[in-house]
Amino acid sequence: MLTGATSRLRFRDPRSRKGFASPDPRRRSDSLFDQVKQQARFRMLLDMTCAQVMHVPVTTITADATVQHARALLDKTGFKLLPVIDREGRLVGVVTREDFSPPKRDLRITSALNEDGQGGELEDEGQRVRAVMQKDVITVDVDTPISEVIPRFMTNGHHHIPVVRNDAALVGMLTQSDLLLAVCGGR
């Protein structure tokens, strides 16, 4: 009975059927070349440091500047975060737009909307950045491989990380956009 069943089955070489042509050697080599390029790019990314990817120069502000000046600088540049530096260029904190919004200590808050339809920001024009800045700032060293930095962006929800040298001197800013450009081959 087994002999009868096998005699009815016909096995064909799949390459001999129409539409099953033998693989084009050029297409296979192009595909292999593309895979090698991707692997080389990945290895290069693992070796890249923050210095190769970071944004420079960095727009900064001092702790003695007014909140009004910091807000104007954020508006002008479109940045979401300003590093705060001392006279020697060392990072002492950061200030964001949220730092101007309530609640912040016992500051008088505007109740009327400004011309942009925004309200609830600090009204005290003499208020200094040092009073509202965040002093506990996560930073990375300029020589840190970006492969070590990517998880910090992903797990902590950071959009910007200041890049420092010797744990103090601000030398650049690393953003999600900078990392994306590096991964996609833009840098």
C-alpha positions as CSV (number, residue, x, y, z in Angstrom):
1,M,0.0,0.0,0.0
2,L,2.8,2.4,0.7
3,T,4.2,1.7,-2.7
4,G,1.0,2.8,-4.4
5,A,0.9,6.1,-2.4
6,T,4.4,7.0,-3.2
7,S,3.9,6.3,-6.9
8,R,1.2,8.9,-7.1
9,L,3.3,11.7,-5.5
10,R,5.5,13.6,-7.8
11,F,8.4,15.6,-6.4
12,R,9.6,18.5,-8.5
13,D,12.6,20.7,-8.1
14,P,11.1,24.1,-7.0
15,R,13.6,25.9,-9.2
16,S,12.2,24.2,-12.3
17,R,8.7,25.5,-11.8
18,K,7.7,28.8,-13.4
19,G,8.5,31.7,-11.1
20,F,11.2,29.9,-9.2
21,A,14.3,31.1,-11.1
22,S,17.7,30.6,-9.5
23,P,18.7,33.5,-7.3
24,D,20.5,36.3,-9.1
25,P,24.1,36.4,-7.8
26,R,24.1,40.2,-8.0
27,R,21.0,40.5,-5.9
28,R,22.5,38.2,-3.3
29,S,25.8,40.1,-3.2
30,D,24.0,43.5,-2.9
31,S,21.9,42.1,0.0
32,L,25.1,40.7,1.7
33,F,26.8,44.1,1.2
34,D,23.9,45.9,2.7
35,Q,24.0,43.6,5.8
36,V,27.8,44.2,6.1
37,K,27.2,48.0,5.9
38,Q,24.5,47.8,8.6
39,Q,26.8,45.8,10.9
40,A,29.7,48.2,10.4
41,R,27.4,51.1,11.1
42,F,26.2,49.4,14.3
43,R,29.8,48.8,15.4
44,M,30.7,52.4,14.7
45,L,27.7,53.6,16.8
46,L,28.9,51.5,19.7
47,D,32.3,53.2,19.5
48,M,31.0,56.8,19.1
49,T,31.3,59.1,22.1
50,C,29.2,62.0,23.2
51,A,31.9,64.4,21.8
52,Q,31.1,63.1,18.3
53,V,27.3,63.5,18.6
54,M,26.7,66.4,21.0
55,H,25.3,69.8,20.1
56,V,27.8,72.7,20.3
57,P,27.9,75.5,21.0
58,V,25.5,75.5,23.9
59,T,23.2,78.4,24.7
60,T,23.6,79.0,28.5
61,I,22.5,81.4,31.2
62,T,24.0,82.4,34.6
63,A,22.4,81.9,37.9
64,D,22.4,85.7,38.4
65,A,20.3,86.3,35.3
66,T,16.6,87.2,35.7
67,V,13.8,84.7,35.1
68,Q,12.4,87.1,32.6
69,H,15.7,86.9,30.6
70,A,15.8,83.1,30.8
71,R,12.2,82.9,29.6
72,A,13.0,85.3,26.7
73,L,16.1,83.1,25.8
74,L,14.0,80.0,25.8
75,D,11.4,81.7,23.6
76,K,14.1,83.0,21.2
77,T,15.9,79.7,20.8
78,G,13.0,77.3,21.0
79,F,14.9,75.1,23.5
80,K,13.2,73.4,26.3
81,L,16.2,73.6,28.7
82,L,18.9,76.1,29.5
83,P,22.1,75.0,31.3
84,V,23.0,77.4,34.1
85,I,26.7,78.0,34.4
86,D,29.0,79.9,36.8
87,R,31.7,82.4,35.7
88,E,34.2,79.6,35.0
89,G,31.8,77.8,32.7
90,R,31.0,75.0,35.1
91,L,27.5,73.6,35.2
92,V,25.6,74.5,38.3
93,G,22.0,73.7,37.3
94,V,19.4,73.8,34.5
95,V,16.2,75.8,34.0
96,T,13.2,74.8,32.0
97,R,9.9,76.5,31.2
98,E,8.2,74.4,33.9
99,D,10.5,76.0,36.5
100,F,8.7,79.3,35.8
101,S,5.3,77.8,36.4
102,P,3.5,77.4,39.7
103,P,4.0,76.1,42.3
104,K,7.4,77.6,43.1
105,R,7.9,78.6,46.7
106,D,6.0,81.8,47.7
107,L,6.1,83.7,44.5
108,R,3.4,86.0,43.2
109,I,1.7,84.5,40.2
110,T,-0.1,86.3,37.4
111,S,-3.8,85.7,37.1
112,A,-4.3,87.4,33.7
113,L,-3.3,85.8,30.4
114,N,-0.5,87.4,28.4
115,E,-0.8,88.1,24.7
116,D,0.1,84.5,23.8
117,G,-2.8,83.2,25.9
118,Q,-0.3,81.9,28.5
119,G,-0.7,82.5,32.2
120,G,0.5,81.4,35.5
121,E,4.1,82.3,35.1
122,L,6.3,84.2,37.6
123,E,5.5,87.9,37.6
124,D,8.4,89.1,39.7
125,E,10.7,90.6,37.0
126,G,13.6,90.7,39.5
127,Q,13.5,87.0,40.3
128,R,16.8,85.3,39.7
129,V,17.4,82.0,37.9
130,R,19.2,80.6,40.9
131,A,15.8,80.7,42.8
132,V,14.0,78.4,40.3
133,M,16.8,76.3,38.7
134,Q,17.1,72.6,39.2
135,K,20.5,71.9,40.9
136,D,20.4,68.1,40.8
137,V,21.3,67.6,37.1
138,I,22.1,64.3,35.4
139,T,25.1,64.8,33.2
140,V,27.4,62.6,31.0
141,D,31.1,62.9,30.4
142,V,32.3,64.0,27.0
143,D,34.1,60.6,26.5
144,T,31.1,58.5,27.4
145,P,30.1,56.1,24.6
146,I,26.6,56.9,23.3
147,S,25.7,53.2,23.7
148,E,25.8,53.9,27.5
149,V,23.8,57.1,27.1
150,I,20.9,55.8,25.1
151,P,19.4,53.8,27.9
152,R,19.4,56.9,30.1
153,F,17.2,58.7,27.6
154,M,14.9,55.7,27.3
155,T,14.5,54.9,31.0
156,N,14.5,58.3,32.6
157,G,12.5,60.2,30.0
158,H,15.2,62.8,29.4
159,H,15.2,64.9,26.2
160,H,18.4,66.8,26.9
161,I,21.5,65.8,28.9
162,P,24.3,68.3,29.5
163,V,27.8,67.0,28.5
164,V,30.6,67.9,30.8
165,R,34.3,67.5,31.1
166,N,35.8,66.5,34.4
167,D,32.4,66.5,36.1
168,A,32.1,70.3,35.9
169,A,32.9,72.2,32.7
170,L,30.0,72.3,30.3
171,V,31.2,71.4,26.8
172,G,28.0,70.4,24.9
173,M,24.4,69.2,25.0
174,L,23.2,65.8,24.0
175,T,19.6,65.6,22.8
176,Q,17.3,62.8,21.5
177,S,17.5,64.5,18.1
178,D,21.3,64.3,18.2
179,L,21.1,60.5,18.9
180,L,18.6,59.9,16.2
181,L,20.7,61.7,13.7
182,A,23.7,59.5,14.7
183,V,21.7,56.3,14.5
184,C,20.3,57.3,11.1
185,G,23.7,58.2,9.7
186,G,23.3,62.0,9.8
187,R,26.4,62.5,11.9
